Structures are given as C-alpha cells and as structure tokens.
Amino acid sequence: MTVLSSILPDFIGHTLEAAALQLQLTRRIGTGAYGAVYLAHSLASSSTRPEVYAVKCMLKFEPGSELEAMQRREIAYHRSLNYHPNITNLHCVIEEQYYTFLVMDYCAGGDLFAPVIDRQSFSGDDGRIKSGFVQLLNAVEACHQQGIFHRDLKPENILCSSDDTQLYLSDFGLATQTEISSSFRCGSSFYMSPECIGTAGHMSPYSTRKSDVWSLGVILVNMLSGRNPWRIASAEDDGYCMYLDDTEDFLGQILPMVSSEAIHVLARISDPNPITRVSIAELRQLIISTSTFFSHDEEYAEGLRLLTETFSNSIEDETSVSVLGLDIRTPNSDDIASTDAIISFYIHTPMVASELISGAYFPPTSDGNCDYQSGALVVYPDQSPTSAHSALASVKREGEMILEESEYTRGGGFREAKFTRTIHKFMDVFHKGIARS
C-alpha cells in the first residue's frame, strides 16, 4: 500500500487561517499512512505562552473518488463526536488547493505508548488503570451509540494529557457505520480480532462492534504489562494457538505481574467467539469491580526492580530494557559455584510476549573454564517460539531457574543482545532471598 503521507511536503513554518484562527505549524509530531500531524501555535496568542493545536495534514483527493469519500467520512464522524470529553476535539477543517488540514486539540502527553513504555505511569497503579481504561470504554461506547465503529483502536490512536490522567480517542480514518462488515484485515495486525483477520476459505461477515471490543482487550494488556499477547490472532501465530489451547493458564504465564482477577477479565474480552465476547457495558462493570489488576507480592516486586536496574545497566547499546516477568527457582547455595548455566532465560521480541528467545547466564567457574566472558548473558535468537515455550516448561519441571525479560524498541525488530557486564546485583537477588520459590 502506498503511504500517502510520504509524498506530503514539509509544512514547518506554514501558516493557516480560518475565520479568527491564525496558526503557524512549528514541528512534526506524528505520521500515519494518510497524513502527518504538526504542532501549531496560534499567532493571536502570547508568544511566551501560545495556544497550541495539533493539525493533521492530508492530501486533498479528487472529488468523487473513494479516497475523497473516506476523508469526508473521517471528518463527519469526528465532528459528530466532538461533544465527548474523551474524544479529541476537532475545531475546524481548513482546505487549500491541494491539501486538507484538520485542526484538533493538542494532547501534551503524546500517544498511549508514552505513559505505558516511556513513563510507565500505569505500572502497578490500580487507580490509573481503572480510570484510564474506563475513559477509553466511555469513548468507544459513545462512538457505538452514534453508529460509528472505529476499527483502528491501538495506542497510537489514543492520546494523553500531560499528567497521563486523561485519555482521548482520535483518528477516525478507518471508522465505518457498517456494523456487519466484509472488509477483512482492516486496522493494525496486533489489534485485529480473529474474525476481522479471517481464514482462508472462511471469510464470514463479522461484527465491527465486537471487533472493537477485542482491540480494547489487547490495549488493556499493553497498559498492564507493556507488551502484546501475540503478534496476530490467527493460526499463523504460535502464541495465539497456545492461548486457544489454554486461555487463562497461557495469559497467567506470559503476564505474571497481572492478578488472577485481571486475567479473568482479559479472557472475557479476548473470547475468540464474538457472540459470547463481553459487551462494553459488561466490561465496564468488570473493570470497576476488579479489586486489583496486579500481583502484589512485595518480594516479587523488589526482585523486578533490582533485575530491571541490573539489565538496564548491563546492555551494550541504548535499547530500552525492562524486566516485566520473573519466575526464578534458586538452587542450594552450595550448588551455585558448580552450576554451568545458572540461569536459563527467555527474551521476548518487542511488545510480543508469545515470541520467546532462549539464552543462559554463564557465571565464572572456579577453574576459569567458561565458554563465554565471565558473568555474560548470551541470547540465542534462532530458538523458535514453540520449542522455546516447551523448553521453558521443561526447565520449570526440572526445578532450574528461569528469567523472563522483555526488550522493547518502538518500531524495530528484535536485535541480538549480549549483556557483557557482570551480574553481581543479580546474584544479590538470590542471596537476599528475593527470588520466588
């Protein structure tokens, strides 16, 4: 598919006028398939504290074309939802000879990835999870009540206030008023429902209403853990197949920081059968009645903190590392010096918990014989997800130690990581008795 935003000119410095509004575009803050978003300052406001807006810049399409109709629908749907406090306000639309500009509220907190990954604002905070996700439910429900189905719910299309307390739904470029659709694979693969993806020979019309609910479930996993449960909800994804085999057990394994209550809620949202999948009204009640979304084991939390610090200080490059899961079995202290591979661990590819990479920690040995640098952590990126998952279960049965660690790089694939600093802090975790038994 042609990325139409790639042929747009640079609008920095461009001035827009509409009635009493005069804006100057100052910097690009986002890019999508159909447009680019710029920060704009009001020239009528104070230069020291200017009023700011977000302006989506798009090509102006040929009248009567499908692209022009789609753009008109986006504008009409967005305008009809301006009243809602959790949907970005569309102030006006400015049209020039070749371009269309949508002037909207500027949300200083960025998209939902920023508080989830960069600031970790939702981590361990039940109140913020409950408040933020209910706001999102309210926004999507308002769309549905107007007969509008978003079809592209994902963190990039959810914006945040500067303090991360308010969430706003945005971007209605793929929205539709068709409740039963035959347009398959519409949206972003991580967030598509299985019925929207369809399978060869079985492409049945599906409910866009229930498909939106599925996307909300993946977003909730993002907010709780900073990862996705699978890359795509189809038989081509090993992780999703494991989920179908044992729903709550699989979710519990890949989301050890999430409470059993929240795992049950996630299972209701991620019901592969859209007929029995929870409704937004039911989901709101489940969210409100959930006492905690996180596993509050103090030793577990302290172990995660120490491990995150250790790995963040050990990685060679600037890749962001966060330890999001931990299941460590400690051998007798007398065995530590003689254990060849004291830790077997699994690294998840960015935002995809079900894709596992295997590796091991090699401590120094008494005679100095070690295939790797003393204290090095080495990963083996050729391990397949299925065999790695089986190996994980096998190692747990044998009582050896497991470390689950997640590496996230926005928009990038997994790159082999070799941790070359010694892991003294990590060993302190064992000696202090923090590791889970």
N, C-alpha and C positions, 0 to 999 in steps of 0.2 A: 504494500500500500504506500502511495506517495505521501510523505509527511509535508503537508501544505505549508506548515509554519516555517519550513526550511527556506522557502522562497520569499518570505517577507523581508522587507528592508529593515535596517536598524532605525528604530523610532526614537532613540535617545535624543532629547532636545526638541522633539516635535511638539507643536502647540495645537491644542484642540479647543474649540469654542462651541458652546451650546447655551443659548439664552444668556443667563447671568453667570454661567460657569465658564471659566477660562483655565485650562490645565496645561502644564508642561510635563512631558514624560521624562523622567530623570534616570531610571535604570531598569533593566530587565530583571524580573523576579521569578519568572517561570515560563516554561514552554510545553505545549502539548502538540497533538497531531494536527490540529486545525488552527491554532493561534498561539500567540506569545502574550504574556502578561507583563505589564510595566507598572512601576510605581510612578504616580503622578502627583505633583504639587499644585495646589490652587494658587494662581498668580494674584488672586484678590485677597489672599490671607497674609498674615505676618510672615516675613522672611525668616524670622527666628523660630517661629512655631507654626509652620504652614499646615493647612488642611491637606490631608493626603488621601488618595484614592488608588484603587487597583484598576487598571484599564486593560481589558482583553482586546488585542488587535487581531483582526482576521481579514482574509481576502474578501472582497465583495464579488459574489458569484453572479453568473449570467442569469437574468430574470427568467423564471420558468424552469430552471434546471433543478435536479434533485438536491444538489448541494445548497442551492439558494433556499429551497423549501426546508431543508434540515436546519439551516441557520435561522430562518424565520420561526421555526418551531421552538428552537432553543430560547430565543428571545421571548416568545409568547409565554412559554412555560415558566421561565424565570420571573417575568413580570407578574404573573398570576399568583406567585408565592411570596411576593415582596413583604407581605404582612407578617410573616412568621419570624419570631425572634432568633431562630436557629438556622435561618437560611440567609445567605449573603444578600444584601440589598442591591438591586440593580437600579441605579439612579437615573441613567439615561442612555440612549443609543445615539452615537454620532456617526453619520455616514459621509464619506468623501467619495471622490470619483472611483477609486479602486479599492478602498478599504472600509471596513466597518469596525467601530470601536464601542465596546461595552464598558461603561463607567460604573464601577461597583465599590462597595466598602473595601477598605484595605484592612486585612487582619494581620496584626503585627507579630503574632506567634507563629506564622507560617503554616504549612500543612501539618497533618496529624503525625507524620513521621518525626517532626522536630521534637514534640514532647515525649513521644514513645521511645525514640532511639537516642537523640542527642541530649535531651534534658532529663529523660526517664521520670517525667512528672507523675506518671500513673503507677510506677513500680511500688508495690506494697501498700498503696493508698486506696482502701476500700471506698472512701467517700468520693474521691475524684473519679474512680472507675464508675461508680453508680451514677453520679451527677452527669458526667460526660456522656456516658452511653445512653442514658435516658434522654438527654437533649437530642442525641442523634436519632433515637427512636421517634421522638416527637416530630422531628423534621421530616423523616421519611413517611411517617403516618400522615402528616399534612399533605405531602405530595400525593399519596394514595387516595386520600379523601377528595382531592381535586381531579382524580382520574389520571394522574401522572405517575409513571413508573420510571425510576432513574436509570437503571441498567448499567451504571458505571460507578457503583459505590466502592470506594477504595480510599486509603489515607490521603492520596494526592488531591482528592476532591472534597476533603473535609478540612476546613481552616480553623485556626485557633486564635483566641485573644492573647495578648502579651503575657498574661499570667496563667494561661492554659486552663482557665476555669470555664470558658465559654467556647462551644464548638458551633461551626456554621457549615451547612451543606452548600456546595457550589457546583458549577459546571453541569448544565443540562443538555450538553451537546448530543448525547446518545439517548436521551429520555424519549418516552413514547406514551401515547394514550391507548395503545393496543394492549389489552390485558392478557389475551391469549395470542402468543407470538410464534411465528415460524422462522424468525431471524436468529440463527444459531451463532454461537461463539461471539456474542456481542459484549464488549467490555474488555476487562483485563483478566488474563487466564487464571491468576492466583485467586480471584474473587468470583469467577463464574460458577454458577450452580451446575451440578451434573446434567440436569435436564436442558440447560442452556447450551452446554457443550455438545450433548447428543452423542450417539454412537453410530458407527457405520451400519446402515440397514435399519436403524431405529431412531429416526428423527421426528419425534412426535411434537406437535404444538404444545407449548408449556406456558405456565402462569408467570408473567413478569412480576406480579405482586410477590409470589412465593420465592422467586429467584432473587429479588431484592433482600428478602429475609436471610437467605443463605449467605449473601455477601456480608451482611451485618455480623454473622457468626464469625467469619474469617477476620473481620475488623476487630471484634472483641478479643480473639486470640492475639492479634497484634498488640492491643492495649495491655493485655495481661502479661505478655511474655516477650514482646519484641520480635516475634517470629511468625511464620506462616505454618500451618499444619501440613501442607502439601503444596506441590507446585501447580497441579491441575487436578480437579476432581473427576478423574476418569481412570479407566483400566490401564492406561499407559503409565500411570504414576504408582510406583511400588508402595509409597507411604499411604496413599489413599486406599489401595487394596488392603493393606494391613488394618486400616481404620474400619473398613467394611467387615472384616473378619471378627473384630473385637473392639467395638466402638469406644466404650468408656475406659477399658484397660489400655488401649492404644493412646488415647488422649492423656491418661494419667502418666504413662511412661514418657511421652515427649514433653509434657508440661508439669514437671514435678513441683514447680513453685505454685501451682494453682490448686485451690481447695477442691475437695470432692463435690461440694455443693456446686461450685462453678463448672466443674467437669460435667455434671448432670445437665446444667443449663446449656452448655456448648453442644452436648449430644442432642438436645431438643431442637436447637437451631439448625444443626448440621445433619438433620434427618434426611437421608437421600431420597425419601419418598415425599414429594412436595404436598401430597394430600394430607399427610399426618404431621408435616412440619409445623412448628409452633407459629401462631399469628403474632403480629406486633403487639396487640393488646395483651395477649397471654405472656409474651416475652417481657413486657414492661413489668408485669406483676412478679414474674420470676426474678428479675433483676432487683426490684425493690425489696423483695422478701429474702434475698440471699444475705446471710449474716456476714460472711467473709468470702472474698474471692481468692485469697492467698493462703498458702500453707504457712502458719505462724509458728514454726519451730525455731526457737532462738539460736540454738547451736547451728542449725542448718543455715539460717540467715547469716550468722557470723562467718561460717565456712565459705559461703558465697562471696561475702565481702572480701575476705582475705585472698581467695582464689582470683577474684576479678582484679584486685590490686597486683597480685603476682604476675598474672599473664599480661596485663596491660603494660607492666614494666619490662617484660621479657621479650616482647615481639620485636622483630628487627625493623619493620617498616612502620608506616603511620596508620596502618589499618586499625580501625577501632575494634577492640576485643571486649566482650562481656561474657562472664560465666553465668549462664542462665539456668543450668541444671546441674545437680550434683548427686551422685549416688556412689559413695566410696565405701569399700569394705577394707578394713585395716587388718593386716596380718599381725601376728605376735611380734613385739618389738625385736625379739631375738632373730627374727627372720629377715628383717629389713636389709641388713648389710649383704645378705647372701642372695637376695632376690634379683634375678637378672633384669626382669622388666616389671618394676614395682607397680606401675600403673598402666592399664590399657585404657585408652580413651577414644572418644568419638567426637569429631568436629562436624558441625552442621554447616552446610553451604548457606550463603546469605538468605536469611528470612525463611528458610525451608527446613523445618525440623526433621522431616522424614528422610532427607538425603544425608546419609551418615558416611563419615570418613574415618578410617581407623588409624590408630597410632599407639605409641608407647613411650613411657618415660624410662630412661636408662640412667640409673644412679651410678656414682663411682663405685668400683669394686675394690676390695682390699688389695688385690694383686695388680691393680691398674689395667686389667684386661677389659676393655669395653669397645664395642664396635663403633660407638658414637662418642662425641665430646661429652665429658662428664657433666651430668646434670642437664643434658639436652633433651628437648621434647621434639620428636620427629613424627611427621604425619605421612601416611601412605595414600595419596589421592586416587589410586587406582582401585581401591576397595569398592565394590558395588554396594548400593544401598541395601539390597536384600541380604547378601552374605554378611554385611556389617551388622545388620539388625540381628541375624542369627548368632553371630559371634558375640554380640553384646549379651544376649540371653544365655549363651553357653558360659561366658566368663562369670556372670552373676551366679549361675548354678554352682560353679566351682569355688565360689567364695572369694575370688580375687577382686581387686579394686577397679572401679570404673570412674572415669571423669567425663561428664558431658559438658562440652563447652561450645559456645556459639560465636561465630565470627560474622560481622555484618559490614558490608560495604555497599552503600547506596548505588544501585545501577550497575554493579560489577559482578563478575562471576567469582567463584572460589579460586584463590591463588594459594599454592602450597606455602605453608607457614612452617618455619623451623625456629623454635624458641631456644636460643643459644645461651642465655644466662642460667646460672644455677638456680635451683628451685628451693632455696633454704626456707623461704617463707611458707612454701607449700608443705614442706616437711614439718614445719612448726604446727600446721593444722593437725597433723596426726598426733604429735607429741602433746598437744594441748587437749587432746580428746574431743576435738570439734567434729571430726568425721562421723558421719552417720553409721550406725551398725546395721 
